[in-house]
Amino acid sequence: MKLRYLLLLLLFLAGCATLSPIFEQPRVSVSSFQMLPSNNIVPKFEIGLHVLNPNRIPLKLFGMTYEVELEGHRVLSGVASELPLIAAYGEGDVLLQATPDLFSTISLFTDLMNQPREKFNFNFSAQLDVGKLLPKIRVEKSGQISLPSNQR
């Protein structure tokens, strides 16, 4: 009797395995990272992501978390939930606008007052949620950004 249940369970699992499509990991790259013009003392940043979907099914992005460090200070972190549907064999862009945490920004500015510079080292990390049954897509990017020049 137990053998019958075991065989039925194995047949059921084998059937489910053939129904699930093969999912190829989408590719995500950071397409832009810039400081936006602002009249406030606290700057705003725009982070652009480019998502490439190599699958035959549309990619529904349910949400994402992200974090940005400038000169070793974690100044931005956030979540986004209104993300575009990326078509099958398609690509799309996600733009995030973020305002830094006040206390982290004060710490960064204090650091910059002691050592002024025109370029900042940054680290960006994000996780995109594509559903419960699929692993999260992780993105890591490091580089430098420049301060915008004030033109008069």
C-alpha positions as CSV (number, residue, x, y, z in Angstrom):
1,M,0.0,0.0,0.0
2,K,2.8,2.4,0.9
3,L,4.6,1.6,-2.3
4,R,1.5,2.7,-4.3
5,Y,1.5,6.1,-2.6
6,L,5.2,6.5,-3.2
7,L,4.8,5.7,-6.9
8,L,1.9,8.1,-7.2
9,L,3.8,10.8,-5.5
10,L,6.8,10.3,-7.8
11,L,4.6,10.4,-10.9
12,F,2.9,13.6,-9.7
13,L,6.3,15.2,-9.0
14,A,7.7,14.2,-12.4
15,G,4.6,15.6,-14.1
16,C,5.0,18.9,-12.3
17,A,8.6,19.1,-13.3
18,T,7.7,18.9,-17.0
19,L,5.1,21.6,-16.7
20,S,7.5,24.3,-15.2
21,P,9.2,26.4,-17.9
22,I,13.0,26.7,-17.8
23,F,13.7,30.1,-16.4
24,E,16.9,31.8,-17.4
25,Q,18.2,34.5,-15.0
26,P,17.4,38.0,-16.3
27,R,20.3,40.3,-16.5
28,V,20.3,43.6,-14.7
29,S,22.8,46.4,-15.1
30,V,23.2,49.8,-13.6
31,S,22.7,52.2,-16.6
32,S,23.0,55.5,-14.7
33,F,23.8,56.9,-11.3
34,Q,23.8,60.6,-11.0
35,M,23.2,63.5,-8.6
36,L,20.2,65.5,-9.6
37,P,20.1,69.3,-9.3
38,S,18.6,70.4,-6.1
39,N,17.9,73.6,-4.2
40,N,18.1,71.8,-0.8
41,I,21.2,71.1,1.2
42,V,20.4,67.4,0.9
43,P,21.0,66.2,-2.7
44,K,18.7,63.8,-4.7
45,F,20.0,60.9,-6.7
46,E,18.6,59.1,-9.7
47,I,19.6,55.4,-10.2
48,G,18.8,53.8,-13.5
49,L,18.6,50.0,-14.0
50,H,18.4,48.2,-17.3
51,V,16.6,44.8,-17.2
52,L,17.0,42.2,-20.0
53,N,14.5,39.3,-20.0
54,P,15.9,36.3,-22.0
55,N,12.8,34.2,-21.3
56,R,9.7,33.3,-23.4
57,I,7.4,34.6,-20.6
58,P,7.0,38.2,-19.4
59,L,8.9,39.1,-16.3
60,K,6.8,40.6,-13.6
61,L,8.9,42.6,-11.1
62,F,7.0,42.5,-7.8
63,G,9.4,44.7,-5.9
64,M,12.9,45.5,-5.1
65,T,15.2,46.7,-2.3
66,Y,18.3,48.8,-2.8
67,E,21.1,50.4,-0.9
68,V,23.8,52.9,-1.9
69,E,27.0,53.7,-0.1
70,L,29.1,56.9,-0.9
71,E,32.6,57.0,0.4
72,G,31.8,54.1,2.7
73,H,28.7,55.8,4.2
74,R,25.4,54.0,3.6
75,V,23.4,57.0,2.6
76,L,20.6,55.6,0.5
77,S,18.3,52.6,1.1
78,G,14.8,52.0,0.0
79,V,12.2,49.8,-1.6
80,A,10.2,50.1,-4.8
81,S,7.0,48.3,-5.7
82,E,5.6,50.0,-8.8
83,L,7.9,48.4,-11.4
84,P,7.4,47.7,-15.1
85,L,6.5,44.4,-16.7
86,I,9.4,43.3,-18.9
87,A,8.1,41.7,-22.1
88,A,9.2,38.2,-23.1
89,Y,12.6,38.5,-24.9
90,G,12.4,42.2,-24.1
91,E,14.1,44.8,-22.0
92,G,13.1,47.7,-19.9
93,D,14.4,50.5,-17.6
94,V,13.7,51.2,-14.0
95,L,14.4,54.6,-12.6
96,L,14.7,55.2,-8.8
97,Q,14.8,58.6,-7.2
98,A,16.2,58.7,-3.7
99,T,16.9,61.2,-1.0
100,P,19.7,60.4,1.5
101,D,19.2,59.6,5.1
102,L,19.9,62.9,7.0
103,F,22.3,61.5,9.7
104,S,24.3,59.5,7.2
105,T,24.5,62.6,5.0
106,I,25.7,64.7,7.8
107,S,28.4,62.1,8.5
108,L,29.4,62.1,4.8
109,F,29.5,65.9,4.6
110,T,31.7,66.0,7.8
111,D,34.0,63.6,6.1
112,L,34.0,65.7,2.9
113,M,34.7,68.9,4.8
114,N,37.9,67.3,6.2
115,Q,38.9,65.9,2.8
116,P,37.2,67.7,-0.1
117,R,36.9,65.9,-3.5
118,E,35.2,66.2,-6.8
119,K,34.6,62.5,-7.3
120,F,32.8,60.0,-5.0
121,N,33.3,56.3,-4.7
122,F,29.9,54.5,-4.7
123,N,28.6,51.0,-4.1
124,F,25.1,50.0,-5.2
125,S,23.4,46.8,-4.4
126,A,19.8,45.7,-5.1
127,Q,17.5,42.7,-5.0
128,L,14.7,42.3,-7.5
129,D,11.8,40.1,-6.5
130,V,10.4,38.1,-9.5
131,G,8.0,35.9,-7.5
132,K,7.9,33.3,-4.8
133,L,9.0,30.4,-6.8
134,L,12.1,32.1,-8.4
135,P,15.2,33.3,-6.8
136,K,15.7,37.1,-6.3
137,I,17.9,38.8,-8.8
138,R,20.9,40.4,-7.2
139,V,22.8,43.4,-8.6
140,E,26.1,44.8,-7.4
141,K,27.9,47.8,-8.9
142,S,30.8,50.0,-7.8
143,G,32.3,53.0,-9.4
144,Q,32.7,56.8,-9.2
145,I,30.4,59.7,-9.7
146,S,31.3,63.4,-10.1
147,L,29.7,66.4,-8.6
148,P,27.8,68.4,-11.1
149,S,29.5,71.7,-12.0
150,N,27.6,74.8,-11.1
151,Q,27.3,76.9,-14.3
152,R,26.5,80.6,-13.8
